[in-house]
Amino acid sequence: MINDELFEFPKMLLVYGGAALAVFLWLSASIVNRKLLLKRTAFDIPILIFFGSQILSTIFSINPHTSLFGYYSRFNGGLLSTISYIILYYAWCFSVTKKDLKGLFLSLFTGVFLSSLYAFPEHFGHSPSCLLFTGNFNVDCWVQDVATRVFGTFGQPNWLAAYIALLAPLLLAFIYYEAVKERHQRSTGLILYLVTTWLLSTCVLLFTNSRSGIAGAGVGLIIFTILSAFVISRKSARSKMTLRLPIQYIGSCFIAFAFSIAIFGSPFTPRISTLISKGASNIAVTPKPAGGSQLEMGGSESGDIRKVVWKGAIAVWKRYPILGSGVETFAFSYYKDRPLEHNVLSEWDFLYNKAHNEFLNFLSTTGIVGFSAYILLLLCIILVPLYWAFSAKKDLLHSDRIFLCAIPAGLIALSISNFFGFSTVVVSYLLFIFAAIAVTIVQKDDRLVLSREELTANQWTGIGIAGFVLLIILWQIFHLWNTDITYARGKAALAGNDLQTGLQLLGSATNALTNEPTYRDEYSVAAAQAAYTLSVNGEATAAATFSQLALQQSQETIAQNPVSVSFRKSNIRVLLYLAQLDPSYYTAAIQAVKDAQRLFPTDPKLTFQLATIAQALGKTDEYIQYLKETIALKPNDERSRVLLGQYFESMKDTGKAKEQYEYVLQFINANNQSLKDRLASFSAGMKRP
C-alpha cells in the first residue's frame, strides 16, 4: 500500500496524531489534578500573534478548505498543521525537563543518522526505496536523477539539505558537551557515534547538491563557531584546560568536512581529483554544472525560475496586501499574476503551489500581517536564546550556553535554505521544537506531579470522554491515510489503462472523503474517458450515464474550488471528451476556457485549446487567430508554430510557412527532422526550372 504522496503526507498525519495524543494527555492530567494545567513560556506572545494571523488569513482566504488543511500533495502549512505544531511545542514545554534533554537530543540525532544512512547509497546508484518497492537495489524506480542529488526519505534534495543544515550546529554542540564530560565520565562510544553522525550527515548534505542547503549549513556553522568562541572566551582561565579537548573535537569535525568537500566536491567547488586532472586554470573557465539544481536537467536554471516566480509572488501580495490570498493558496493566486516570462522557461506548465521562497510565500498568502507575524516569531526564537546565552543574570551551565548558541545558528541556516525554498513538515515541526528546547534549558525543572487522590466518577467520565474523542480523531487520521491509498491505486489503474478499476477506486475515494476536490476532479476526468470509450464501442446508454456523472462531478469540483487552475483545466478536458459524443458541448467548453482565461490570463494552454476547438468546428479564421495569440503568450511554443506553418503551407504561402519552421529550428528545436525535410522541399521547389 503506497500513498499518492510518499513523503510529506505520512509525516503530516503523524504530526496530527501526536498533537491529538498530547491534548488527550494534557486534558487527562488536568482532570486528575482538578485544575486546568497551563504553563507560560517566553514565546507565548509571538506564537499567539502568529497563530492569530493564520486564523485571519484562513477566514478571509480565497479557498478556506485549502487554508485549513493545506494544499493537497504538500499538506504542511495549513492552519491545522500550525495548530498541531503549537500543541506539540506546549506539550514539550509542559512535560520535558532539562534532565530529559540528552535522551531527546539523541533521538533527534538518531533521526539524522538514519535519514543520512538511508540517502547515502543513493549517491552510488543504490536506493533503499527501490529495494523495498521493486526488489532491485538500484535507482531505476525514480524518475529523478537521485544519484546526482540524493533525497532519501524526504522526496526532494533541498528538503533533506535543510533538515541537516538545521540540526548540524546542535549536533556539533552536543559533541562539544559530551567531550567536556569525557574528563569526568567515559563517553567515548557516544562521542564516536555523534562524530560518525556528523560526518555521515555532512557527506549526505554534499550529495544533495543543494546550493541553498549547503550555503545555509556553512553560514550556520560559522555563526555557531563564532558564538561558541565568545562563550568559551568568557570562561575563567581555570576552565581553559578543560576546553582544550572539546575544541580538538570540533576542529576535527571541520577538517573532516573540508576533506569531504575536497573528495566529493560541492555546487560551489570542484573535486580535488578534477583539479588535478584538468588543472586549476581550466576549472576557472569551465563552470561546474549545477549538479541537478535545475528541476529538469537541461532546463532553465533554477535561479532564473525563482526570479520569475518571486515576481509573481510580489504581484499577488500587491493584490492582497493585508491578509494575503489565504494560507497555502499560492497555487491558486499565483496564476492570476503569473508573469509572461514564465512561459519561456522549461517549467512553464508546472503547477507552482509554493513561491519557492518561504518569506515571499508568507507575504503573498498571508499578507503583511502574516508576514510580520512570521518574522517576529522567527526573530524571537533566534534572538531570545542568544540573549540568554550571554546573559550574566541567567544561572546557566557553560554547556547550556553552548546549546543556546546552536539554536539561532541552526535557525539562520534554515532561513537561508528557506529563502530559496520552503518549509516541509519536519523542519516546520523543529522550528517550534527549537523554541521549546531553549525554554527547557533556562526553565526550572518543575516536573508535573499528578495528584494521588482517588478519582471520582466525574473524573473518570471526563477522561473517558477525552479518550473517546482521541479515538475518533485517530480514526479520522487513519481514514485520511486509507482514502489516499485508494486514490493512489485508482490513479495507478488509470495509468495502466485499467479504466474500470480506476473508476471504481476513484469513486470510492470521492465518496469516502466528499470534501476533498482533488479526488472528485480525478474521478470526473476518468468518467469522461469512460463515456468516450463506451461510445466508441457502441454502448450509447452506458456512455450517456457516464457523461452525466463526469459533468456532475466536474461541476461539483469547480463549485468546491473555483480558483484552481488545475481543476478548471480538468473541467475543460471533461467537456472536450463529451463534445466528441455531442458537439453541443463545444459551446460549454469554449465558455469554460474563457472563464479560465479571466482567472489565468497568461496561460498559453488555454488559447491553444480555443484553437483546437475552433479547428474542430471548422472556424479557420478563429483557429489561426488563437494560434497567433498562443505564440504571443509563448513565443517558443513549437506546436503552435508548426501548426501555423502547416496552415500557411496549405494556403501556398511558403514564405510565411518557412518563417515559422525556421524559427522553430533556430530557437526551439534544432533536431526537428520533419521541419528540416519540409524546408529542403521548399528549396528544391524553388530551384526547379
C-alpha positions as CSV (number, residue, x, y, z in Angstrom):
1,M,0.0,0.0,0.0
2,I,1.5,3.3,-1.2
3,N,0.1,6.8,-0.8
4,D,-0.2,9.3,-3.6
5,E,2.4,11.4,-1.9
6,L,5.1,9.3,-0.3
7,F,7.0,11.8,1.8
8,E,5.1,14.7,3.3
9,F,1.6,13.1,3.8
10,P,2.6,10.3,6.2
11,K,4.7,12.7,8.2
12,M,1.9,15.2,8.4
13,L,-0.5,12.5,9.7
14,L,2.0,11.5,12.4
15,V,2.1,15.2,13.5
16,Y,-1.7,15.2,13.7
17,G,-1.7,12.0,15.7
18,G,1.0,13.3,18.0
19,A,-0.9,16.5,18.6
20,A,-4.1,14.7,19.3
21,L,-2.4,12.4,21.8
22,A,-0.7,15.4,23.5
23,V,-4.1,17.1,24.0
24,F,-5.6,14.0,25.5
25,L,-2.7,13.5,28.0
26,W,-2.9,17.2,29.0
27,L,-6.6,17.1,29.5
28,S,-6.3,13.8,31.5
29,A,-3.6,15.4,33.7
30,S,-5.8,18.5,34.2
31,I,-8.7,16.3,35.2
32,V,-6.6,14.2,37.6
33,N,-5.2,17.4,39.3
34,R,-8.7,19.1,39.3
35,K,-7.4,22.2,37.6
36,L,-6.5,23.4,34.1
37,L,-2.8,23.0,33.8
38,L,-1.3,25.9,32.0
39,K,2.4,26.9,31.6
40,R,3.6,30.3,30.5
41,T,6.7,30.4,28.2
42,A,8.9,33.2,26.8
43,F,7.4,32.7,23.3
44,D,3.7,32.9,24.2
45,I,3.1,36.4,22.7
46,P,4.9,35.8,19.3
47,I,3.2,32.4,18.9
48,L,-0.2,33.9,19.7
49,I,0.3,36.7,17.2
50,F,1.5,34.3,14.6
51,F,-1.5,32.0,15.3
52,G,-3.9,34.9,15.1
53,S,-2.6,36.0,11.7
54,Q,-3.0,32.5,10.4
55,I,-6.6,32.3,11.6
56,L,-7.4,35.7,10.0
57,S,-5.8,34.7,6.7
58,T,-7.8,31.5,6.7
59,I,-11.1,33.2,7.4
60,F,-10.6,35.6,4.5
61,S,-9.0,33.1,2.2
62,I,-9.9,32.6,-1.4
63,N,-10.1,28.9,-0.6
64,P,-10.7,28.2,3.1
65,H,-10.6,24.4,2.7
66,T,-7.0,24.6,1.4
67,S,-6.1,27.1,4.0
68,L,-7.4,24.8,6.7
69,F,-5.9,21.5,5.6
70,G,-3.0,22.6,3.4
71,Y,-2.5,22.2,-0.3
72,Y,-3.1,18.6,-1.3
73,S,0.3,16.9,-2.0
74,R,2.1,19.5,0.2
75,F,-0.2,19.4,3.3
76,N,2.3,21.3,5.5
77,G,1.5,24.9,6.2
78,G,-2.3,24.8,6.6
79,L,-3.9,26.1,9.7
80,L,-4.4,22.6,11.0
81,S,-0.7,21.9,10.8
82,T,0.1,25.2,12.6
83,I,-2.3,24.2,15.4
84,S,-0.6,20.8,15.7
85,Y,2.9,22.3,15.9
86,I,1.9,24.8,18.6
87,I,0.3,22.0,20.6
88,L,3.5,19.9,20.3
89,Y,5.5,23.0,21.4
90,Y,3.5,23.4,24.6
91,A,3.4,19.6,25.1
92,W,7.2,19.7,25.1
93,C,7.5,22.7,27.4
94,F,4.9,21.2,29.7
95,S,6.4,17.7,30.1
96,V,10.2,17.9,29.3
97,T,12.8,18.9,31.8
98,K,16.4,19.6,31.4
99,K,17.2,16.1,32.6
100,D,15.3,14.7,29.6
101,L,17.2,16.7,27.0
102,K,20.0,14.3,26.5
103,G,17.7,11.4,25.5
104,L,15.6,13.7,23.3
105,F,18.8,15.1,21.6
106,L,19.9,11.5,21.0
107,S,16.5,10.8,19.4
108,L,16.9,13.8,17.1
109,F,20.4,12.8,16.1
110,T,19.4,9.2,15.6
111,G,16.8,10.6,13.1
112,V,19.6,12.5,11.3
113,F,21.8,9.4,11.3
114,L,19.1,7.1,9.9
115,S,18.0,9.6,7.3
116,S,21.5,10.2,6.2
117,L,22.3,6.4,6.2
118,Y,19.2,5.8,4.0
119,A,20.2,8.5,1.5
120,F,24.0,7.7,1.4
121,P,23.9,4.8,-1.0
122,E,21.7,6.7,-3.5
123,H,24.8,8.7,-4.5
124,F,26.5,5.5,-5.6
125,G,23.4,4.3,-7.6
126,H,21.7,2.2,-4.9
127,S,18.4,3.4,-3.4
128,P,16.9,1.5,-0.4
129,S,13.5,2.7,-1.6
130,C,13.9,0.8,-4.9
131,L,15.0,-2.2,-3.0
132,L,11.8,-2.0,-0.8
133,F,9.4,-1.3,-3.7
134,T,10.8,-3.3,-6.6
135,G,13.3,-5.7,-5.1
136,N,16.2,-4.1,-7.1
137,F,18.9,-2.3,-5.3
138,N,19.4,0.4,-7.9
139,V,17.9,3.9,-8.6
140,D,15.7,2.9,-11.6
141,C,12.4,3.3,-9.6
142,W,12.9,7.1,-9.5
143,V,12.2,9.5,-12.3
144,Q,14.6,12.0,-10.7
145,D,18.4,11.6,-11.0
146,V,18.7,10.5,-7.4
147,A,22.4,9.5,-7.9
148,T,23.2,13.1,-8.7
149,R,21.1,14.7,-6.0
150,V,20.1,12.3,-3.1
151,F,16.9,12.9,-1.1
152,G,16.4,9.7,0.9
153,T,13.1,9.8,2.8
154,F,12.5,13.5,2.1
155,G,11.5,13.3,-1.6
156,Q,13.5,16.4,-2.7
157,P,17.2,17.1,-2.2
158,N,16.6,20.7,-0.9
159,W,14.3,19.3,1.9
160,L,16.9,16.9,3.1
161,A,19.6,19.5,3.0
162,A,17.5,22.0,5.0
163,Y,16.9,19.3,7.7
164,I,20.6,18.6,8.0
165,A,21.6,22.2,8.0
166,L,19.1,23.0,10.8
167,L,20.4,20.3,13.1
168,A,24.2,20.4,12.2
169,P,25.0,23.2,14.8
170,L,23.0,21.4,17.5
171,L,24.8,18.2,16.8
172,L,28.2,19.9,17.0
173,A,27.1,21.5,20.3
174,F,26.3,18.0,21.6
175,I,29.7,16.7,20.6
176,Y,31.2,19.5,22.5
177,Y,29.0,18.8,25.5
178,E,30.0,15.1,25.6
179,A,33.7,16.0,25.1
180,V,33.6,18.2,28.2
181,K,32.1,15.3,30.2
182,E,34.8,12.9,28.9
183,R,37.2,14.0,31.6
184,H,34.7,13.1,34.3
185,Q,32.9,10.0,32.9
186,R,33.5,7.7,30.0
187,S,31.5,8.7,26.9
188,T,34.0,7.7,24.2
189,G,31.4,5.4,22.5
190,L,28.8,8.1,22.4
191,I,31.2,10.7,21.0
192,L,32.2,8.3,18.3
193,Y,28.6,7.8,17.4
194,L,28.0,11.6,17.3
195,V,31.1,12.3,15.2
196,T,30.1,9.5,12.8
197,T,26.6,11.0,12.6
198,W,28.2,14.4,11.9
199,L,30.4,13.1,9.1
200,L,27.7,11.0,7.5
201,S,25.2,13.8,7.5
202,T,27.6,16.4,6.2
203,C,28.6,14.0,3.4
204,V,25.0,13.4,2.5
205,L,24.5,17.2,2.6
206,L,27.1,17.5,-0.1
207,F,25.4,14.7,-2.1
208,T,22.2,16.7,-2.2
209,N,24.0,19.3,-4.3
210,S,21.6,21.8,-2.7
211,R,23.3,25.2,-3.0
212,S,20.8,26.8,-0.6
213,G,21.2,24.0,1.9
214,I,25.0,23.8,1.8
215,A,25.3,27.6,2.0
216,G,22.8,27.7,4.9
217,A,24.7,25.0,6.7
218,G,28.1,26.8,6.1
219,V,26.8,30.1,7.4
220,G,25.1,28.4,10.4
221,L,28.2,26.5,11.4
222,I,30.4,29.7,11.1
223,I,27.9,31.6,13.3
224,F,27.8,28.8,15.8
225,T,31.6,28.7,15.9
226,I,31.9,32.4,16.5
227,L,29.2,32.5,19.2
228,S,30.7,29.5,20.9
229,A,34.1,31.1,20.8
230,F,32.7,34.1,22.6
231,V,31.1,31.9,25.2
232,I,34.3,30.0,25.7
233,S,36.3,33.2,26.0
234,R,34.2,34.3,28.9
235,K,35.1,31.2,30.9
236,S,37.7,31.7,33.6
237,A,41.4,30.7,33.0
238,R,40.8,27.9,35.4
239,S,38.5,26.2,32.8
240,K,40.7,26.6,29.7
241,M,42.5,23.3,30.2
242,T,39.1,21.6,30.3
243,L,38.1,23.2,27.0
244,R,41.1,22.2,25.0
245,L,39.9,18.7,24.3
246,P,36.4,19.8,23.0
247,I,38.0,22.3,20.7
248,Q,40.0,19.5,19.2
249,Y,36.9,17.5,18.6
250,I,35.1,20.4,16.9
251,G,38.2,21.3,14.9
252,S,38.5,17.7,13.7
253,C,34.9,17.8,12.5
254,F,35.5,20.9,10.4
255,I,38.7,19.4,9.0
256,A,36.8,16.2,8.1
257,F,34.0,18.3,6.5
258,A,36.6,20.2,4.4
259,F,38.2,16.9,3.4
260,S,34.7,15.6,2.3
261,I,34.3,18.7,0.1
262,A,37.7,18.1,-1.4
263,I,36.8,14.4,-2.2
264,F,33.2,14.8,-3.3
265,G,33.1,18.4,-4.4
266,S,30.1,20.8,-3.9
267,P,27.9,23.0,-6.1
268,F,30.5,25.8,-5.5
269,T,33.7,23.9,-5.7
270,P,35.1,21.0,-7.9
271,R,36.5,17.8,-6.6
272,I,40.2,17.8,-5.9
273,S,40.6,15.0,-8.5
274,T,39.0,17.3,-11.1
275,L,41.5,20.0,-10.2
276,I,44.4,17.6,-10.5
277,S,43.3,16.1,-13.8
278,K,42.2,19.3,-15.6
279,G,44.2,21.9,-13.9
280,A,43.0,24.9,-11.9
281,S,43.1,27.2,-14.9
282,N,40.7,25.0,-16.8
283,I,38.3,24.8,-13.8
284,A,38.2,28.6,-13.6
285,V,36.9,29.0,-17.1
286,T,34.7,25.8,-17.2
287,P,31.8,26.3,-14.8
288,K,30.7,23.3,-12.9
289,P,27.3,22.1,-13.9
290,A,24.5,23.0,-11.4
291,G,24.6,19.4,-10.2
292,G,20.9,19.0,-10.9
293,S,19.9,22.2,-9.3
294,Q,17.5,22.6,-12.2
295,L,14.4,20.7,-11.7
296,E,14.8,19.3,-15.1
297,M,18.4,18.6,-16.4
298,G,18.9,20.8,-19.5
299,G,16.0,23.1,-18.5
300,S,16.0,26.6,-17.2
301,E,18.4,27.5,-14.4
302,S,16.7,27.3,-11.1
303,G,17.7,30.9,-10.2
304,D,16.0,32.2,-13.3
305,I,12.9,30.3,-12.5
306,R,12.8,31.6,-8.9
307,K,13.2,35.2,-10.1
308,V,10.0,34.9,-12.2
309,V,8.0,33.1,-9.5
310,W,9.1,35.7,-6.9
311,K,8.0,38.5,-9.2
312,G,4.6,36.8,-9.4
313,A,4.5,36.4,-5.6
314,I,5.1,40.1,-5.1
315,A,2.3,40.8,-7.5
316,V,-0.1,38.5,-5.5
317,W,0.8,40.4,-2.4
318,K,0.0,43.7,-4.0
319,R,-3.4,42.3,-4.9
320,Y,-4.0,41.0,-1.3
321,P,-1.8,43.4,0.8
322,I,-3.2,43.0,4.3
323,L,-4.1,39.3,4.8
324,G,-2.9,37.7,1.6
325,S,-4.8,35.4,-0.6
326,G,-5.2,32.8,2.2
327,V,-2.9,30.4,3.9
328,E,-1.4,27.9,1.4
329,T,-3.3,29.3,-1.6
330,F,-0.3,30.2,-3.7
331,A,-1.2,27.6,-6.3
332,F,-4.5,29.5,-6.9
333,S,-3.5,33.1,-6.5
334,Y,-0.2,33.0,-8.5
335,Y,-1.8,32.2,-11.8
336,K,-3.8,35.4,-11.9
337,D,-0.4,37.3,-11.7
338,R,1.8,34.8,-13.4
339,P,4.4,36.8,-15.3
340,L,4.6,36.3,-19.1
341,E,8.3,35.4,-18.7
342,H,7.3,32.2,-17.1
343,N,6.1,30.9,-20.5
344,V,9.6,30.8,-22.0
345,L,11.0,28.7,-19.1
346,S,11.4,25.0,-19.3
347,E,8.9,24.6,-16.5
348,W,6.3,26.8,-18.0
349,D,3.5,24.2,-17.5
350,F,4.5,23.2,-13.9
351,L,2.0,23.8,-11.1
352,Y,3.7,26.1,-8.5
353,N,2.0,25.6,-5.2
354,K,4.7,27.5,-3.3
355,A,6.6,30.7,-4.0
356,H,10.0,28.9,-3.6
357,N,10.8,31.5,-1.0
358,E,9.4,30.9,2.4
359,F,9.3,34.7,3.2
360,L,7.5,35.6,-0.1
361,N,5.2,32.7,0.4
362,F,4.1,34.1,3.7
363,L,3.9,37.6,2.2
364,S,1.7,36.6,-0.7
365,T,-0.6,34.1,1.1
366,T,-0.9,35.8,4.5
367,G,-0.2,39.5,3.6
368,I,1.8,42.0,5.6
369,V,0.0,40.8,8.8
370,G,1.1,37.2,8.4
371,F,4.5,38.0,7.1
372,S,5.2,40.4,10.0
373,A,4.0,37.8,12.5
374,Y,6.2,35.1,11.0
375,I,9.3,37.4,11.0
376,L,8.5,38.3,14.7
377,L,8.2,34.7,15.7
378,L,11.4,33.7,13.8
379,L,13.4,36.7,15.3
380,C,12.2,35.9,18.8
381,I,13.3,32.2,18.5
382,I,16.7,33.4,17.2
383,L,17.4,36.4,19.4
384,V,15.9,35.3,22.8
385,P,18.1,32.2,23.1
386,L,21.1,34.4,22.1
387,Y,20.2,36.8,24.8
388,W,20.0,34.0,27.4
389,A,23.3,32.6,26.2
390,F,25.2,35.8,27.0
391,S,23.1,37.0,29.9
392,A,25.0,37.3,33.2
393,K,21.7,37.1,35.1
394,K,20.9,33.6,34.0
395,D,22.3,30.9,36.2
396,L,23.3,28.5,33.4
397,L,25.9,25.9,32.9
398,H,28.6,26.5,30.3
399,S,27.2,23.7,28.2
400,D,23.7,25.2,28.4
401,R,25.0,28.4,26.8
402,I,26.7,26.4,24.0
403,F,23.4,24.8,23.2
404,L,21.6,28.1,23.3
405,C,24.2,29.3,20.7
406,A,23.4,26.3,18.4
407,I,19.6,27.2,18.3
408,P,19.9,30.6,16.5
409,A,22.8,29.2,14.3
410,G,20.6,26.3,13.1
411,L,17.6,28.6,12.5
412,I,19.7,31.0,10.5
413,A,20.9,28.1,8.4
414,L,17.3,27.0,7.9
415,S,16.3,30.6,7.0
416,I,19.0,30.8,4.3
417,S,17.8,27.5,2.8
418,N,14.1,28.6,3.0
419,F,14.9,31.9,1.2
420,F,15.4,29.7,-1.9
421,G,12.7,27.1,-1.0
422,F,10.0,26.4,1.6
423,S,9.5,24.6,4.8
424,T,8.4,21.0,5.0
425,V,6.8,19.0,7.8
426,V,10.0,18.1,9.6
427,V,11.6,21.5,9.7
428,S,8.4,23.3,10.5
429,Y,8.0,21.0,13.5
430,L,11.6,21.5,14.5
431,L,11.2,25.3,14.3
432,F,8.8,25.1,17.3
433,I,10.8,22.4,19.0
434,F,13.9,24.5,18.9
435,A,12.0,27.2,20.7
436,A,10.8,24.5,23.2
437,I,14.5,23.3,23.7
438,A,15.6,26.9,24.6
439,V,12.7,27.2,27.1
440,T,13.6,23.9,28.7
441,I,17.3,24.8,29.1
442,V,16.5,28.0,31.0
443,Q,13.4,27.0,33.0
444,K,13.4,25.3,36.3
445,D,12.9,21.5,36.4
446,D,9.4,21.5,37.8
447,R,8.2,18.2,36.5
448,L,4.4,17.7,36.8
449,V,3.3,15.6,39.8
450,L,-0.1,14.1,39.4
451,S,-2.5,14.1,42.3
452,R,-2.7,10.9,44.2
453,E,-6.2,11.4,45.4
454,E,-8.7,8.8,44.3
455,L,-10.5,9.7,41.1
456,T,-14.2,10.5,41.3
457,A,-16.8,9.2,38.9
458,N,-16.9,12.5,37.1
459,Q,-13.2,12.5,36.6
460,W,-13.3,9.0,35.1
461,T,-16.1,10.2,32.9
462,G,-14.1,13.2,31.8
463,I,-11.0,11.0,31.0
464,G,-13.3,8.6,29.2
465,I,-14.8,11.3,27.0
466,A,-11.4,12.7,26.2
467,G,-10.2,9.2,25.3
468,F,-13.3,8.6,23.1
469,V,-12.6,11.9,21.2
470,L,-9.0,10.9,20.8
471,L,-10.1,7.6,19.2
472,I,-12.4,9.4,16.8
473,I,-9.6,11.8,15.8
474,L,-7.2,8.9,15.3
475,W,-9.8,7.0,13.3
476,Q,-10.2,10.1,11.1
477,I,-6.5,10.3,10.6
478,F,-6.4,6.6,9.6
479,H,-9.4,7.3,7.3
480,L,-7.5,10.1,5.5
481,W,-4.5,7.8,5.1
482,N,-6.5,4.9,3.8
483,T,-8.6,7.0,1.4
484,D,-5.4,8.5,0.0
485,I,-4.2,4.9,-0.7
486,T,-7.4,4.2,-2.5
487,Y,-7.0,7.4,-4.6
488,A,-3.4,6.5,-5.4
489,R,-4.4,3.0,-6.5
490,G,-7.1,4.5,-8.7
491,K,-4.6,6.8,-10.4
492,A,-2.2,3.9,-10.9
493,A,-5.0,1.8,-12.5
494,L,-5.8,4.6,-14.9
495,A,-2.1,5.0,-15.8
496,G,-2.1,1.3,-16.6
497,N,-5.2,1.7,-18.9
498,D,-7.4,-0.2,-16.4
499,L,-10.3,2.2,-16.7
500,Q,-12.9,0.1,-14.9
501,T,-10.7,-0.5,-11.8
502,G,-9.6,3.1,-11.8
503,L,-13.1,4.4,-11.9
504,Q,-14.2,2.2,-9.1
505,L,-11.3,3.2,-6.8
506,L,-11.6,6.9,-7.5
507,G,-15.3,6.7,-6.9
508,S,-14.7,5.0,-3.6
509,A,-12.2,7.7,-2.6
510,T,-14.5,10.5,-3.6
511,N,-17.4,9.1,-1.6
512,A,-15.2,8.4,1.4
513,L,-13.9,12.0,1.5
514,T,-16.6,14.2,-0.1
515,N,-15.0,17.5,0.9
516,E,-11.7,16.8,-1.0
517,P,-12.0,18.2,-4.5
518,T,-8.7,16.6,-5.7
519,Y,-10.4,13.1,-5.6
520,R,-13.5,14.4,-7.3
521,D,-11.5,16.1,-10.0
522,E,-9.7,12.9,-11.0
523,Y,-12.9,11.0,-10.8
524,S,-14.7,13.4,-13.2
525,V,-12.0,13.1,-15.9
526,A,-11.9,9.3,-15.6
527,A,-15.7,9.2,-16.0
528,A,-15.5,11.3,-19.1
529,Q,-12.9,9.0,-20.6
530,A,-15.2,6.1,-19.8
531,A,-18.1,7.8,-21.6
532,Y,-15.9,8.3,-24.7
533,T,-14.7,4.7,-24.7
534,L,-18.2,3.3,-24.2
535,S,-19.5,5.5,-27.0
536,V,-16.8,4.3,-29.4
537,N,-17.7,0.7,-28.5
538,G,-21.3,1.4,-29.4
539,E,-22.7,1.4,-25.8
540,A,-24.7,4.6,-26.1
541,T,-26.8,4.2,-22.9
542,A,-23.8,3.5,-20.6
543,A,-21.9,6.3,-22.3
544,A,-24.7,8.8,-21.5
545,T,-24.7,7.7,-17.9
546,F,-21.0,8.3,-17.5
547,S,-21.3,11.6,-19.4
548,Q,-23.8,12.8,-16.8
549,L,-21.6,11.5,-14.0
550,A,-18.5,13.3,-15.4
551,L,-20.3,16.5,-15.8
552,Q,-21.8,16.4,-12.3
553,Q,-18.5,15.6,-10.6
554,S,-16.7,18.2,-12.6
555,Q,-19.2,20.9,-11.8
556,E,-19.1,20.0,-8.1
557,T,-15.3,20.2,-8.2
558,I,-15.4,23.7,-9.6
559,A,-18.0,24.7,-7.0
560,Q,-15.7,23.4,-4.2
561,N,-12.7,25.3,-5.6
562,P,-13.5,27.8,-8.3
563,V,-10.0,29.4,-8.3
564,S,-7.9,26.3,-9.1
565,V,-6.1,26.3,-12.4
566,S,-5.8,22.5,-12.5
567,F,-9.5,21.9,-11.7
568,R,-10.5,24.4,-14.4
569,K,-8.4,22.7,-16.9
570,S,-9.8,19.3,-15.9
571,N,-13.3,20.7,-16.4
572,I,-12.3,21.7,-19.9
573,R,-10.9,18.3,-20.6
574,V,-14.2,16.7,-19.5
575,L,-16.2,19.0,-21.8
576,L,-13.9,18.2,-24.7
577,Y,-14.3,14.5,-24.1
578,L,-18.1,14.9,-24.1
579,A,-18.0,17.1,-27.1
580,Q,-16.7,14.2,-29.1
581,L,-20.0,12.5,-28.3
582,D,-22.2,15.5,-28.6
583,P,-20.9,18.6,-30.4
584,S,-23.2,20.9,-28.4
585,Y,-20.7,20.6,-25.5
586,Y,-18.2,22.6,-27.6
587,T,-20.1,25.7,-26.6
588,A,-19.8,24.9,-22.9
589,A,-16.1,24.1,-23.4
590,I,-15.5,27.5,-25.1
591,Q,-17.2,29.3,-22.2
592,A,-15.2,27.2,-19.7
593,V,-11.9,28.2,-21.4
594,K,-12.9,31.9,-21.4
595,D,-13.9,31.7,-17.8
596,A,-10.5,30.2,-17.0
597,Q,-8.7,32.9,-19.0
598,R,-10.2,35.6,-16.8
599,L,-8.6,33.9,-13.8
600,F,-5.4,32.8,-15.5
601,P,-4.7,35.4,-18.3
602,T,-1.1,34.4,-19.2
603,D,-1.7,30.7,-19.7
604,P,-0.9,29.7,-23.3
605,K,-2.6,26.3,-22.9
606,L,-6.0,28.0,-22.8
607,T,-5.6,29.9,-26.0
608,F,-4.3,26.7,-27.7
609,Q,-7.4,24.9,-26.5
610,L,-9.5,27.5,-28.1
611,A,-7.5,27.0,-31.3
612,T,-8.2,23.2,-31.2
613,I,-11.9,23.8,-30.6
614,A,-12.1,26.3,-33.5
615,Q,-10.3,23.8,-35.7
616,A,-12.8,21.1,-34.7
617,L,-15.7,23.4,-35.6
618,G,-14.1,24.4,-38.9
619,K,-13.7,28.0,-37.9
620,T,-10.4,28.6,-39.7
621,D,-10.1,32.3,-39.0
622,E,-10.5,31.8,-35.3
623,Y,-8.2,28.8,-35.4
624,I,-5.4,31.0,-36.9
625,Q,-6.1,33.9,-34.5
626,Y,-5.9,31.7,-31.4
627,L,-2.6,30.1,-32.7
628,K,-1.2,33.6,-33.0
629,E,-2.4,34.5,-29.5
630,T,-0.8,31.4,-28.2
631,I,2.5,32.4,-29.8
632,A,2.2,35.9,-28.4
633,L,1.9,34.4,-24.9
634,K,4.6,31.8,-25.5
635,P,7.0,32.6,-28.4
636,N,8.8,29.3,-28.1
637,D,5.7,27.1,-28.4
638,E,6.8,24.6,-31.0
639,R,3.4,23.0,-31.5
640,S,1.6,26.3,-32.4
641,R,4.3,27.5,-34.7
642,V,4.3,24.2,-36.6
643,L,0.5,24.2,-36.9
644,L,0.6,27.8,-38.1
645,G,3.3,26.9,-40.6
646,Q,1.3,24.0,-41.9
647,Y,-1.7,26.3,-42.4
648,F,0.4,28.7,-44.4
649,E,1.8,25.8,-46.4
650,S,-1.7,24.6,-47.2
651,M,-2.5,28.1,-48.4
652,K,0.5,28.0,-50.7
653,D,2.2,30.8,-48.7
654,T,5.6,29.1,-48.4
655,G,7.3,32.3,-47.3
656,K,5.2,32.6,-44.1
657,A,5.4,28.8,-43.5
658,K,9.2,28.9,-43.9
659,E,9.4,31.8,-41.4
660,Q,7.6,29.6,-38.8
661,Y,9.7,26.5,-39.5
662,E,13.0,28.4,-39.4
663,Y,12.1,30.0,-36.1
664,V,11.4,26.5,-34.6
665,L,14.7,25.1,-35.8
666,Q,16.7,28.2,-34.8
667,F,15.2,29.0,-31.4
668,I,13.2,26.0,-30.2
669,N,14.1,22.6,-31.5
670,A,17.1,22.2,-33.9
671,N,16.5,18.5,-34.1
672,N,13.1,18.6,-35.7
673,Q,13.9,16.5,-38.8
674,S,10.4,16.8,-40.3
675,L,10.8,20.6,-40.5
676,K,14.2,20.2,-42.0
677,D,12.7,18.0,-44.7
678,R,9.9,20.5,-45.3
679,L,12.4,23.4,-45.7
680,A,14.5,21.2,-48.0
681,S,11.5,20.5,-50.2
682,F,10.8,24.3,-50.3
683,S,14.4,24.9,-51.6
684,A,14.1,22.1,-54.1
685,G,10.9,23.5,-55.4
686,M,12.4,26.9,-55.8
687,K,15.3,25.5,-57.9
688,R,13.1,23.8,-60.4
689,P,13.1,25.5,-63.9
